């Protein structure tokens, strides 16, 4: 019995050793994962996806996810070029294209990318006016994405997109912008009204020239005006009078004429 118990204990111990060996030697990586393999501390290659066999103790592997990561950039206090204080936050989309550099070139690529995104967001937006922040987001997104992509290339990271989500203003600044927008609308209304008056005056002058060159045109215009007045049910009666007759009646009389 004692010998049988020793044999069972030995087999259990051997099974545990074999299980631990296989667990440390056999790795399975998913389609979107890669393994950066180190042999005796030195980089020896990138493996995956699928079944990976490692030499226990001698080799270690670091898993890297190749899927796109959506990183929320915390709100940043930004002073615009026209000295307006705003709070801006954004979202950053990136993925790893070179697992070896992402592990070997930077200690924590996620933290490094997040910190770089925050400083770049403040730097780029600080070079623009508030109006540009509100109206030219696509251009600002492209500028930030280009800068981040060029700087993270050495880390094996590809920044695919940057989106500014919110530009938060102080309430006093919101009221000032509202007053500015109202004044702008009033200015446009006055300009449009003045342009309308200018166009109407030009058309009236053109019509007057045409009427002056055609004999009898003014009389026809008088008759048309009378027809319009008659349709409105008014009691006003208008008698057209030729301009030369008015001139004769108002001309001063010479001496000796009655």
C-alpha positions in Angstrom: 0.0 0.0 0.0 2.8 2.4 0.9 4.5 1.6 -2.4 1.3 2.1 -4.3 0.7 5.5 -2.6 4.2 6.6 -3.5 3.7 5.6 -7.2 0.4 7.6 -7.3 2.1 10.6 -5.8 5.0 10.4 -8.2 2.6 10.2 -11.2 0.6 13.1 -9.9 3.8 15.2 -9.5 5.0 14.2 -12.9 1.6 15.1 -14.4 1.8 18.5 -12.7 5.3 19.1 -14.1 4.2 18.1 -17.6 1.1 20.3 -17.4 3.1 23.3 -16.3 5.7 22.6 -19.1 3.0 22.5 -21.7 1.2 25.5 -20.3 4.4 27.6 -20.6 5.5 26.2 -23.9 2.3 26.2 -25.9 0.5 29.4 -26.7 -2.4 30.1 -28.9 -2.8 33.6 -30.5 -6.0 34.9 -32.0 -6.2 36.3 -35.5 -5.8 39.9 -34.2 -2.9 39.1 -31.9 0.8 38.9 -32.4 3.6 37.6 -30.0 6.9 39.4 -29.6 9.3 36.6 -28.6 12.4 37.1 -26.6 15.1 34.4 -26.3 17.4 34.9 -23.3 16.2 38.5 -23.2 17.0 39.3 -26.8 14.3 39.9 -29.4 14.1 36.9 -31.7 11.0 37.5 -33.8 7.3 38.1 -34.0 5.0 35.1 -34.2 1.3 34.5 -34.7 -1.5 34.1 -35.1 -2.2 30.4 -34.3 -0.2 27.9 -32.3 3.1 29.1 -30.8 5.6 26.8 -29.1 8.1 28.4 -26.8 11.1 26.9 -24.9 10.2 27.3 -21.2 12.5 29.6 -19.1 14.6 30.3 -22.2 11.9 32.2 -24.2 9.2 34.7 -23.2 6.5 36.2 -25.3 4.6 39.5 -25.0 1.1 39.6 -26.6 0.2 42.6 -28.8 -3.3 43.5 -30.0 -3.5 44.8 -33.5 -7.0 46.0 -33.4 -7.9 49.8 -33.6 -7.9 51.4 -30.2 -10.3 54.3 -29.4 -8.5 56.5 -26.9 -10.4 59.2 -25.1 -8.2 62.3 -24.8 -9.1 64.1 -21.5 -10.4 67.6 -21.5 -7.6 70.1 -22.0 -7.5 73.8 -21.0 -6.5 75.7 -24.2 -6.0 79.5 -24.7 -6.7 80.4 -28.3 -4.7 82.8 -30.4 -7.3 85.5 -29.6 -6.9 84.9 -25.8 -10.1 83.0 -25.2 -9.9 80.2 -22.6 -11.7 77.0 -23.6 -11.8 73.3 -22.6 -11.5 70.8 -25.4 -11.6 67.1 -25.5 -11.1 64.6 -28.4 -11.0 61.0 -29.3 -8.0 59.3 -30.9 -8.1 56.2 -33.1 -4.9 54.3 -33.7 -3.5 50.7 -34.1 -0.2 48.9 -33.9 1.4 48.2 -37.3 4.8 47.0 -36.0 4.6 45.0 -32.7 8.3 44.8 -32.4 8.8 48.6 -32.2 5.7 49.0 -30.1 7.3 46.8 -27.4 11.0 47.6 -27.8 10.9 51.3 -28.5 8.6 52.6 -25.8 7.9 51.3 -22.3 4.1 51.8 -22.5 2.8 52.7 -25.9 -0.7 53.4 -24.7 0.3 55.9 -22.1 2.9 57.5 -24.4 0.4 57.9 -27.2 -2.2 59.4 -24.8 0.2 61.9 -23.4 1.4 62.9 -26.8 -2.2 63.4 -28.0 -2.9 65.8 -25.0 0.1 68.0 -25.6 -0.4 68.0 -29.4 -4.1 69.0 -28.9 -3.1 72.0 -26.8 -0.3 73.0 -29.1 -2.3 72.9 -32.3 -5.5 74.5 -31.0 -3.5 77.3 -29.3 -2.4 78.5 -32.7 -5.9 79.2 -33.9 -8.7 81.6 -33.1 -11.9 80.6 -31.4 -13.9 81.0 -34.7 -11.6 78.5 -36.4 -12.0 76.0 -33.6 -15.8 76.2 -34.0 -16.0 76.3 -37.8 -12.9 74.4 -39.1 -12.9 71.2 -37.1 -12.1 69.0 -40.0 -9.0 71.0 -40.8 -7.9 70.9 -37.1 -8.6 67.2 -36.9 -6.4 66.6 -40.0 -3.6 68.7 -38.6 -3.5 66.9 -35.2 -3.7 63.5 -36.9 -0.8 64.3 -39.2 1.4 65.5 -36.3 0.6 62.5 -34.1 1.1 60.0 -37.0 4.5 61.4 -37.8 5.7 61.2 -34.2 4.3 57.8 -33.3 5.6 56.1 -36.5 8.9 55.4 -34.6 6.8 53.4 -32.1 5.2 51.2 -34.7 1.8 53.0 -34.3 -0.5 54.3 -37.0 -2.9 57.1 -36.0 -5.8 56.8 -38.4 -8.1 59.5 -37.1 -8.6 62.3 -34.5 -12.0 63.8 -33.7 -12.5 66.9 -31.6 -15.7 66.2 -29.6 -16.5 69.2 -27.5 -15.3 72.8 -27.3 -16.7 74.1 -23.9 -16.9 77.9 -23.4 -17.5 80.1 -20.4 -21.1 81.4 -20.1 -19.9 85.0 -20.5 -18.2 84.1 -23.7 -21.3 82.3 -25.0 -23.3 85.5 -24.4 -20.6 87.6 -26.2 -20.7 85.2 -29.2 -24.5 85.5 -29.2 -24.4 89.3 -29.3 -21.7 89.1 -32.1 -23.9 86.7 -34.1 -26.9 89.0 -33.7 -24.9 92.1 -34.8 -23.7 90.2 -37.8 -27.2 89.2 -38.8 -28.3 92.9 -38.5 -25.4 94.0 -40.6 -26.2 91.4 -43.3 -29.9 92.5 -43.3 -28.9 96.2 -43.7 -26.5 95.3 -46.5 -29.1 93.2 -48.3 -31.7 96.0 -48.0 -29.2 98.6 -49.3 -28.3 96.3 -52.3 -32.1 95.9 -53.0 -32.5 99.7 -53.0 -29.5 100.1 -55.3 -30.9 97.5 -57.8 -34.4 99.0 -57.7 -33.0 102.5 -58.4 -31.0 101.1 -61.3 -34.1 99.5 -62.8 -36.2 102.6 -62.3 -33.6 104.7 -64.0 -33.5 102.2 -66.9 -37.3 102.3 -67.1 -37.4 106.1 -67.1 -35.0 106.2 -70.0 -37.1 103.7 -72.0 -40.3 105.7 -71.3 -38.6 109.0 -72.3 -37.6 107.6 -75.7 -41.0 106.3 -76.7 -43.8 108.8 -77.6 -47.0 108.0 -75.9 -45.4 105.5 -73.5 -46.0 107.8 -70.5 -49.7 108.1 -71.3 -50.0 104.4 -71.5 -48.3 104.2 -68.1 -50.8 106.7 -66.7 -53.7 104.6 -68.0 -52.2 101.5 -66.5 -51.9 103.2 -63.1 -55.5 104.3 -63.3 -56.6 100.8 -64.0 -54.7 99.5 -60.9 -56.2 102.2 -58.7 -59.7 101.4 -59.9 -59.4 97.7 -59.0 -58.6 98.6 -55.4 -62.0 100.3 -54.8 -60.5 103.6 -53.8 -62.3 107.0 -54.1 -59.2 108.8 -55.2 -59.3 110.1 -58.8 -56.0 110.8 -60.6 -55.9 113.0 -63.8 -52.7 112.6 -65.8 -51.3 115.9 -67.1 -48.6 116.4 -69.6 -45.3 117.8 -68.3 -45.1 120.5 -71.0 -48.6 121.8 -70.0 -47.5 122.0 -66.4 -44.4 123.9 -67.5 -46.5 126.4 -69.5 -48.9 127.0 -66.6 -46.1 127.6 -64.1 -43.9 129.8 -66.4 -43.8 133.5 -65.4 -45.8 135.8 -67.6 -44.0 138.7 -69.4 -45.3 142.3 -69.1 -48.3 143.4 -71.3 -49.8 139.9 -71.5 -53.0 138.9 -69.6 
